[in-house]
Amino acid sequence: MKKLLIMTLIVGLLAMSCAAFAADYTLSLGHIQSEDDSWHKAALAFEEYVEEKSEGRIEVEVYPNSQLGSEVDMLTSILMQSGCDITYTGESMQTYEPDLGMIGMPYLIQSDEHMEAVLNGEPGKKFEALMENAGMKVIGYFTRGPRYITSNRKIESIADCQNLLIRTPQSPMTVAAFEALGAKPTPMALNEVFTSLQQGTIEAQENPYAFIKNQSFYEVQKYLIKTAHLRAWVYIAMGKAQFDALPEDLQQVVLDGGKYAQDVEHELFLQNEVEFENFLQEKMEFIEVDQKAFADAMIAGVLPTLTDSQKALYEEIAALAE
């Protein structure tokens, strides 16, 4: 009886100890990339920073590899406050705010410097306001390298894109751009792409070097076509309701953590672009194309679909290239 009483007291003390150290808030960060990717390493940096600076009041749980579903699934979960709190997203948000589709406008951003001018200028403020209108709080961003087509069909000109079955993200603007080339874009979640390429369900896909390398697309694709058809970014985006539920001091910790993750990722990104290009050149045949011809066709295909407010953003962003 005495032993039983002692054990009961020990269990009770342990339970009280655990409760004392339990976090006040738990934030789930989900993303679609592998654990080798700079996005995931930035997520781990965010986790470490926020947990340390909040002195354990916030616990961050990181879920890579689409463990919480596709990007669209995670966005829905965040907005419904049903399991995911933070993810990385960009032009997919046009479902909720059409003007956010301009993030995916082909050949709009001309250089990394142009992108930074956009993100830190008036267009960037407008995009962040649109994100908030859609229920998402921007806590940072990751700039991305140019997107290229990879294919098992040799593509040397626009004519070679006729009826090309190519995976695209679920972005109406991207779909319109590839339809303008004569291709047959097929929106699909990223975690389905490798198998679909392997089985021949699709012939091609388009992504930056990091995705091509880290998703192992080079194993099932012969050619990398140097279109550089899109330079874009993704936001580190948290549900606004979840952000607003935090006390002000912890809101600042999350914002600072987002900036820290942004800086960590950018340093890795710059290192990786050179490394990944060299790696992929050994695995695939790189094909140079007339980028102006692709730009003229894609832009001509997308411009007529833009609303007045999208056209105004287009002109504002294009002006910053100068």
Secondary structure, 3 states (H helix, E strand, C coil): CHHHHHHHHHHHHHHHHHHHHCCCEEEEEECCCCCCCHHHHHHHHHHHHHHHHCCCCEEEEEECCCCCCCHHHHHHHHHCCCCCCEEEECHHHHHCCHHHHHHHCCCCCCCHHHHHHHHCCHHHHHHHHHHHHCCEEEEEEEECCCEEEEECCCCCCHHHHCCCEEEECCCHHHHHHHHCCCCEEEECCHHHHHHHHHHCCCCEEEECHHHHHHCCHHHCCCEEEEEEEECCEEEEEEEHHHHHCCCHHHHHHHHHHHHHHHHHHHHHHHHHHHHHHHHHHHHCEEECCCHHHHHHHHHHHHHHHCCHHHHHHHHHHHHHCC
